[in-house]
Amino acid sequence: MSRRSGIASKSIDWITLTVFFSLLIIGWLMLYAAVYDSENPHSYLDFTSAIGKQTMWLGVALITFVIIYVIEWEFWNSFAFPIYAVGIVLLILVLLIGTEIKGARSWFSFFGFSFQPSEIVKFTTALAVSSFLSSYKVDIRNRNTLLIALGLIVLPILLIILQPDPGSGLIFLSFFILLYRRGLSPLVYILGFSIIGIFICSIVFDPKSVTLLIALIGLGILMYNIGQTWRSGLIYFAISSVALLFYIRDLYWYGLGIIVISIMVYAFMMFQERMFRTLALVLPSLLLSSSIAFGSSFMLENVLKPHQQDRINVWLRPEKSDPNGPRYNIIQSKRAIGSGGLKGKGFLQGDMTKLNYVPEQTTDFIFSTVGEEQGFIGSFGVIFLFTLLLARIVIIAERAKNIFIQNYAYAVAGILFIHFFVNIGMALGLMPVIGIPLPFLSKGGTALLVFTIMISVLLRMDMARFRV
């Protein structure tokens, strides 16, 4: 073995490579189990069948992995923006001449095969954002820099929503993980998670109770800043008690009025103390939070389409969903996973899988096949492999000597994490069903190919750490 080939073999991250191939094998086996037909056990040789097409895509992905791995990593940095532009053109073309499947014009179809541009654009956007943020003197804390980065992310989101495919558009929010690593203010994330939390609470609970709680929290913040004394604590306790008493007696507006008047009094006191910064932060936050609390229910009932309402209700208000309608998929998925027990029923022995009790089991609910046939141990194994893969990608990012490589690694980690977290959450009924596949396991040639390219490029980039 030559010195160069010896260095190359040592520089490959064998742990990441092993986990990657393990997930590929598990994915193929679980898909085979999901479509298994005892009368045609060799259906994987029939390229017109679901498993046959996936077998072909798996072969294409492995060949592509080798080809991509040969390309020097500098290529992806140099041509990141032209590649991104090609992805945007594909998104525009699919809106014009794409094939409509399940109500979304998201596919190109040729000779019986289809591919989805939105999957490809995840990779191209990762390259473009990573390259931009690695440019000379680029600082994410600069407003213009942030706007350009957000523009690169938002443009494909808008084009994908027009298809419409909001589930795939959601994946692009994963780039905020990269933006955080590059120094975006934590306040942005606090605000974002707060809005999501208020939205969820307002759907699950009465918006009036949520608004009352928001007002009490705002009042507490103002009182804490104006004076941290035992008297302030007693006054806050008294105001809260009276407001809650009114609320319990169905006199909500009286209770809210007392809190609002108290907020105005303490806001005036802070104004006199020239505590303008706190006021500028707290008062708009209260108005925004209250608007979201009341607006969430209105939007759900009057703005969203019936099928979108069903998805939210299945997730947050299952009692309002028909168990034989929109909630059927979730119920069957959870039953399949639960029926696997500790060790599972065994490969190809899943009754619910063989009898097709779980709809969309090859895509959205492939994890239910893992749960039924491999049980808790197998499910934990798959989750462990994904967690290990994400950890290795973060390690690759942190040991990278080039900022572009570090950016790209975090972009890939974010994309994989959102896919993994949301898909398994969907199968367990913890997340809304929005059509996000499980990487390497769900059926889909385009997704398999793109995820393979992402990992291949990343492993090639990782070799750069050995350069002097």
C-alpha positions, 0 to 999 in steps of 0.5 A: 500500500502506498503512503498516500492510500494509507493516509486516505484509509486512515482519514476516513471516518469509519464510524460515520461510514459504518453507521451510514451503511447500517442504516441503508441495510436496515432501511432496505430490510424494513421496506422489504418487510413492509411490502413483503408478499409470500407468493413473490419473495423475490420481488426485489428483482422486479424493478417495477415493484416498490422494493425493486425500484428501491433496490435500483435506487440503492444501487444508484446511490452507492455508485453515486457515493463513490463518484462523489467521494472522489471529488475534491471538497473545494469543488462544492465551495467554488460552485455552491451558488451555481448549484443552488441556482440549478436547484431553484430553477428545478423548483420553478420548472416543477411548478410549471411542468411537474406531475401532480401527486396527492394534490401537490405538483412536486414531482418530475416523472420520466419513464415510470420513475419520479424524482422530487426537486425539493429533496435536491434543493436541501443539499444545494441550499446547504452548500449555498448557505455554508459557502456564503457564511464562510465568505471573508468578513461575513458576520451573521450579527450584521443585518445585511448578512443575516438578510442575505442568509435568510433570503437563501433559505426562504426562497426555496421555502416559498417555492415549495409551499406553492407546490404545495408541500409545506412539510418539505418546506419545514425542513429548511428551518433546520438551517437555523441550527447552523445560524445559531452556531455562527452566532445568531442571537439566542433571543431569536430562538427564544422568541421562536420557541415562545411563539410555537409554545403559545400557539400549541397552548392556545389550541390545547387550552382555552385562549382566554386562560393562556392570555391571562397567564401571559398577562400575569407573567408580564406583570411579574416581570415588570414588578420584579424589575421595579423593586424586588421586595417582599411587599412586591411579592405580596401585591403580586400574589393579591392581584393574581388571586383576585384575577384568578377568582374572577376567572373561576367565576366566569368573569374573565374580562374583570380579571384581565382588566385588573391585570392590565391596569396593574401593568399600566401602573407599573409601566408608568413607574418604570417610565419615570425610572427611565427603564426604557429598554425593559419596557420596549422588550416587555410591552410589545412581547405581551401584545404579540403573545396575546395576539397569537393566543387569540389568533391561533384558534381563529386561524385554525377554525377560519383560515386553515383548510379542512385537511390542515385542521385535521392534521392539527386536531389529530396532533393536539386535539385528538378527541375532535378527530374521527378515529376512522378518518384522519386519526386512523393512520396514527392509531394503527401506527401506535398499535403496530409499534406497541404490539412489538413488545420488547423483542418484536415479532420477528423479521417478516412476522408482523401481522399488522404489517403483512395485512397492510393495517398501517397506511403509508407504511413504506414512507411516513410510518416506516418506523412502525414496521421497525417497532412491530417486527423488531420491538423496543430493542430494534426501535431503540437501536435505530434511534441510537444509530441516528443519534450516533450519526448526528454526534459524529457529524457534529464531531466532524464539524468541530474538528474541521479546519475550514469554516465552509466544511464546519458550516456544511456539517452543521447544515447536514446535521440540522437536516437529518435531525429534523427528518429523524425527529419529526418522522419518528414523532409522527409514528408515535403521535407526538408530531403532526403528520406532514409527510417527512420521510425517515432518512435511509429507511423510508421509500423514496429514490430521490431522498435516498440519493440526496442523503447519500450525496450529503454523507459522501460530500461530508466524509470527503470534506472531513479528509481535509483535516489531515492536510498541512 
